[in-house]
């Protein structure tokens, strides 16, 4: 079993600050996954609008999205590499649904592989971002 710890970070691109060139300042991580275009926004399912990625219903909706299970498998395998990462970050638009759910699900899988894991959700507590 790996003798190390891993930090898993969720965030929302729409909440990030920007640098002097107007580019988003991403969280520090060995690998960052941007799922904004990769996975369907579960906020389209009306029954999860007011929930966040901690909720099993949101996690189920995210997992039902084509490509989500494969991404989760890939991230879990990457996290378990012998000289694997110390930090993995996943970002979606607001950080409330997709990113938070994926990090929670990934934390379970990583812990099942014997890796100590800590989750950090930068924006899951914020209200849903409404585009104008």
ChimeraX commands (.cxc) that place a marker at each C-alpha (Angstrom):
marker #1 position 0.00,0.00,0.00 radius 0.5
marker #1 position 1.24,3.49,-0.79 radius 0.5
marker #1 position 2.66,5.33,2.22 radius 0.5
marker #1 position 1.70,8.88,1.33 radius 0.5
marker #1 position -1.20,11.29,1.39 radius 0.5
marker #1 position -3.10,13.00,-1.37 radius 0.5
marker #1 position -5.04,16.26,-1.46 radius 0.5
marker #1 position -8.04,16.40,-3.80 radius 0.5
marker #1 position -9.32,19.86,-4.71 radius 0.5
marker #1 position -12.56,20.93,-6.38 radius 0.5
marker #1 position -13.06,24.43,-7.74 radius 0.5
marker #1 position -15.15,26.58,-10.05 radius 0.5
marker #1 position -13.50,28.41,-12.92 radius 0.5
marker #1 position -16.06,31.23,-12.64 radius 0.5
marker #1 position -14.92,31.94,-9.07 radius 0.5
marker #1 position -11.17,32.04,-9.70 radius 0.5
marker #1 position -9.19,35.25,-9.59 radius 0.5
marker #1 position -7.14,36.29,-12.59 radius 0.5
marker #1 position -3.51,37.20,-13.12 radius 0.5
marker #1 position -2.24,40.42,-14.71 radius 0.5
marker #1 position -2.95,38.94,-18.18 radius 0.5
marker #1 position -6.55,38.08,-17.35 radius 0.5
marker #1 position -5.90,34.32,-17.11 radius 0.5
marker #1 position -7.50,32.37,-14.27 radius 0.5
marker #1 position -5.21,31.59,-11.34 radius 0.5
marker #1 position -5.61,27.82,-11.01 radius 0.5
marker #1 position -5.17,25.96,-7.73 radius 0.5
marker #1 position -1.79,24.34,-7.29 radius 0.5
marker #1 position -1.92,20.69,-8.36 radius 0.5
marker #1 position 0.07,17.98,-10.11 radius 0.5
marker #1 position -2.91,17.41,-12.39 radius 0.5
marker #1 position -5.89,19.63,-13.14 radius 0.5
marker #1 position -8.97,18.32,-14.91 radius 0.5
marker #1 position -11.31,20.82,-16.56 radius 0.5
marker #1 position -14.69,19.10,-16.89 radius 0.5
marker #1 position -16.70,22.09,-18.13 radius 0.5
marker #1 position -16.88,20.81,-21.71 radius 0.5
marker #1 position -16.17,17.16,-20.91 radius 0.5
marker #1 position -19.16,16.40,-18.67 radius 0.5
marker #1 position -22.75,17.61,-18.92 radius 0.5
marker #1 position -23.75,20.12,-16.23 radius 0.5
marker #1 position -26.00,18.29,-13.75 radius 0.5
marker #1 position -27.64,21.57,-12.82 radius 0.5
marker #1 position -29.81,20.93,-15.88 radius 0.5
marker #1 position -31.57,18.28,-13.77 radius 0.5
marker #1 position -33.97,20.49,-11.84 radius 0.5
marker #1 position -34.04,18.23,-8.79 radius 0.5
marker #1 position -30.35,18.88,-8.07 radius 0.5
marker #1 position -30.25,22.65,-8.58 radius 0.5
marker #1 position -30.12,23.46,-4.89 radius 0.5
marker #1 position -27.88,20.52,-3.95 radius 0.5
marker #1 position -24.11,20.24,-4.14 radius 0.5
marker #1 position -21.68,17.47,-5.04 radius 0.5
marker #1 position -21.68,16.08,-1.51 radius 0.5
marker #1 position -25.24,14.85,-2.11 radius 0.5
marker #1 position -25.65,11.27,-3.43 radius 0.5
marker #1 position -28.26,12.43,-5.97 radius 0.5
marker #1 position -25.80,14.85,-7.56 radius 0.5
marker #1 position -23.11,12.16,-7.54 radius 0.5
marker #1 position -25.51,9.77,-9.30 radius 0.5
marker #1 position -26.34,12.37,-11.97 radius 0.5
marker #1 position -22.64,13.09,-12.54 radius 0.5
marker #1 position -21.81,9.37,-12.79 radius 0.5
marker #1 position -24.61,8.91,-15.34 radius 0.5
marker #1 position -22.92,11.43,-17.64 radius 0.5
marker #1 position -21.08,9.79,-20.55 radius 0.5
marker #1 position -17.34,9.70,-19.82 radius 0.5
marker #1 position -17.62,10.35,-16.08 radius 0.5
marker #1 position -16.88,6.80,-14.92 radius 0.5
marker #1 position -13.90,6.54,-17.27 radius 0.5
marker #1 position -12.51,9.84,-15.99 radius 0.5
marker #1 position -12.98,8.70,-12.40 radius 0.5
marker #1 position -11.23,5.38,-13.13 radius 0.5
marker #1 position -8.35,7.21,-14.82 radius 0.5
marker #1 position -7.91,9.64,-11.93 radius 0.5
marker #1 position -8.01,6.81,-9.37 radius 0.5
marker #1 position -5.36,4.88,-11.30 radius 0.5
marker #1 position -3.21,8.01,-11.58 radius 0.5
marker #1 position -3.56,8.71,-7.86 radius 0.5
marker #1 position -2.42,5.17,-7.05 radius 0.5
marker #1 position 0.80,5.28,-9.08 radius 0.5
marker #1 position 3.81,4.38,-6.90 radius 0.5
marker #1 position 5.35,7.84,-7.31 radius 0.5
marker #1 position 1.93,9.39,-7.79 radius 0.5
marker #1 position 0.70,12.92,-7.30 radius 0.5
marker #1 position 0.35,14.90,-4.09 radius 0.5
marker #1 position -2.54,17.06,-5.36 radius 0.5
marker #1 position -5.24,16.55,-7.98 radius 0.5
marker #1 position -7.73,19.29,-8.82 radius 0.5
marker #1 position -10.99,19.10,-10.74 radius 0.5
marker #1 position -12.76,22.21,-11.95 radius 0.5
marker #1 position -16.16,22.87,-13.47 radius 0.5
marker #1 position -18.00,26.14,-14.08 radius 0.5
marker #1 position -19.07,26.94,-10.52 radius 0.5
marker #1 position -17.41,24.18,-8.49 radius 0.5
marker #1 position -20.70,23.20,-6.86 radius 0.5
marker #1 position -21.86,20.10,-8.74 radius 0.5
marker #1 position -19.51,18.24,-11.13 radius 0.5
marker #1 position -16.15,19.06,-9.56 radius 0.5
marker #1 position -17.34,18.57,-5.99 radius 0.5
marker #1 position -19.07,15.26,-6.80 radius 0.5
marker #1 position -16.06,13.90,-8.69 radius 0.5
marker #1 position -13.68,14.80,-5.88 radius 0.5
marker #1 position -15.93,13.14,-3.29 radius 0.5
marker #1 position -16.22,9.98,-5.41 radius 0.5
marker #1 position -12.49,9.99,-6.15 radius 0.5
marker #1 position -11.70,10.36,-2.43 radius 0.5
marker #1 position -13.69,7.20,-1.71 radius 0.5
marker #1 position -11.86,5.24,-4.40 radius 0.5
marker #1 position -8.43,6.48,-3.36 radius 0.5
marker #1 position -9.09,5.72,0.31 radius 0.5
marker #1 position -10.21,2.20,-0.70 radius 0.5
marker #1 position -6.73,1.76,-2.21 radius 0.5
marker #1 position -5.08,2.60,1.11 radius 0.5
marker #1 position -4.02,6.16,0.33 radius 0.5
marker #1 position -4.63,8.80,2.97 radius 0.5
marker #1 position -6.73,11.49,1.36 radius 0.5
marker #1 position -7.93,14.97,2.24 radius 0.5
marker #1 position -10.55,16.87,0.25 radius 0.5
marker #1 position -10.65,20.61,-0.24 radius 0.5
marker #1 position -13.70,22.15,-1.91 radius 0.5
marker #1 position -12.92,25.75,-2.77 radius 0.5
marker #1 position -16.31,26.81,-4.11 radius 0.5
marker #1 position -18.91,24.10,-3.36 radius 0.5
marker #1 position -20.42,26.26,-0.61 radius 0.5
marker #1 position -21.11,29.17,-2.95 radius 0.5
marker #1 position -24.49,29.71,-4.63 radius 0.5
marker #1 position -24.99,28.28,-8.10 radius 0.5
marker #1 position -23.56,30.54,-10.79 radius 0.5
marker #1 position -26.24,31.95,-13.06 radius 0.5
marker #1 position -25.10,33.01,-16.50 radius 0.5
marker #1 position -26.68,36.14,-17.92 radius 0.5
marker link #1:1,2 radius 0.2
marker link #1:2,3 radius 0.2
marker link #1:3,4 radius 0.2
marker link #1:4,5 radius 0.2
marker link #1:5,6 radius 0.2
marker link #1:6,7 radius 0.2
marker link #1:7,8 radius 0.2
marker link #1:8,9 radius 0.2
marker link #1:9,10 radius 0.2
marker link #1:10,11 radius 0.2
marker link #1:11,12 radius 0.2
marker link #1:12,13 radius 0.2
marker link #1:13,14 radius 0.2
marker link #1:14,15 radius 0.2
marker link #1:15,16 radius 0.2
marker link #1:16,17 radius 0.2
marker link #1:17,18 radius 0.2
marker link #1:18,19 radius 0.2
marker link #1:19,20 radius 0.2
marker link #1:20,21 radius 0.2
marker link #1:21,22 radius 0.2
marker link #1:22,23 radius 0.2
marker link #1:23,24 radius 0.2
marker link #1:24,25 radius 0.2
marker link #1:25,26 radius 0.2
marker link #1:26,27 radius 0.2
marker link #1:27,28 radius 0.2
marker link #1:28,29 radius 0.2
marker link #1:29,30 radius 0.2
marker link #1:30,31 radius 0.2
marker link #1:31,32 radius 0.2
marker link #1:32,33 radius 0.2
marker link #1:33,34 radius 0.2
marker link #1:34,35 radius 0.2
marker link #1:35,36 radius 0.2
marker link #1:36,37 radius 0.2
marker link #1:37,38 radius 0.2
marker link #1:38,39 radius 0.2
marker link #1:39,40 radius 0.2
marker link #1:40,41 radius 0.2
marker link #1:41,42 radius 0.2
marker link #1:42,43 radius 0.2
marker link #1:43,44 radius 0.2
marker link #1:44,45 radius 0.2
marker link #1:45,46 radius 0.2
marker link #1:46,47 radius 0.2
marker link #1:47,48 radius 0.2
marker link #1:48,49 radius 0.2
marker link #1:49,50 radius 0.2
marker link #1:50,51 radius 0.2
marker link #1:51,52 radius 0.2
marker link #1:52,53 radius 0.2
marker link #1:53,54 radius 0.2
marker link #1:54,55 radius 0.2
marker link #1:55,56 radius 0.2
marker link #1:56,57 radius 0.2
marker link #1:57,58 radius 0.2
marker link #1:58,59 radius 0.2
marker link #1:59,60 radius 0.2
marker link #1:60,61 radius 0.2
marker link #1:61,62 radius 0.2
marker link #1:62,63 radius 0.2
marker link #1:63,64 radius 0.2
marker link #1:64,65 radius 0.2
marker link #1:65,66 radius 0.2
marker link #1:66,67 radius 0.2
marker link #1:67,68 radius 0.2
marker link #1:68,69 radius 0.2
marker link #1:69,70 radius 0.2
marker link #1:70,71 radius 0.2
marker link #1:71,72 radius 0.2
marker link #1:72,73 radius 0.2
marker link #1:73,74 radius 0.2
marker link #1:74,75 radius 0.2
marker link #1:75,76 radius 0.2
marker link #1:76,77 radius 0.2
marker link #1:77,78 radius 0.2
marker link #1:78,79 radius 0.2
marker link #1:79,80 radius 0.2
marker link #1:80,81 radius 0.2
marker link #1:81,82 radius 0.2
marker link #1:82,83 radius 0.2
marker link #1:83,84 radius 0.2
marker link #1:84,85 radius 0.2
marker link #1:85,86 radius 0.2
marker link #1:86,87 radius 0.2
marker link #1:87,88 radius 0.2
marker link #1:88,89 radius 0.2
marker link #1:89,90 radius 0.2
marker link #1:90,91 radius 0.2
marker link #1:91,92 radius 0.2
marker link #1:92,93 radius 0.2
marker link #1:93,94 radius 0.2
marker link #1:94,95 radius 0.2
marker link #1:95,96 radius 0.2
marker link #1:96,97 radius 0.2
marker link #1:97,98 radius 0.2
marker link #1:98,99 radius 0.2
marker link #1:99,100 radius 0.2
marker link #1:100,101 radius 0.2
marker link #1:101,102 radius 0.2
marker link #1:102,103 radius 0.2
marker link #1:103,104 radius 0.2
marker link #1:104,105 radius 0.2
marker link #1:105,106 radius 0.2
marker link #1:106,107 radius 0.2
marker link #1:107,108 radius 0.2
marker link #1:108,109 radius 0.2
marker link #1:109,110 radius 0.2
marker link #1:110,111 radius 0.2
marker link #1:111,112 radius 0.2
marker link #1:112,113 radius 0.2
marker link #1:113,114 radius 0.2
marker link #1:114,115 radius 0.2
marker link #1:115,116 radius 0.2
marker link #1:116,117 radius 0.2
marker link #1:117,118 radius 0.2
marker link #1:118,119 radius 0.2
marker link #1:119,120 radius 0.2
marker link #1:120,121 radius 0.2
marker link #1:121,122 radius 0.2
marker link #1:122,123 radius 0.2
marker link #1:123,124 radius 0.2
marker link #1:124,125 radius 0.2
marker link #1:125,126 radius 0.2
marker link #1:126,127 radius 0.2
marker link #1:127,128 radius 0.2
marker link #1:128,129 radius 0.2
marker link #1:129,130 radius 0.2
marker link #1:130,131 radius 0.2
marker link #1:131,132 radius 0.2
view
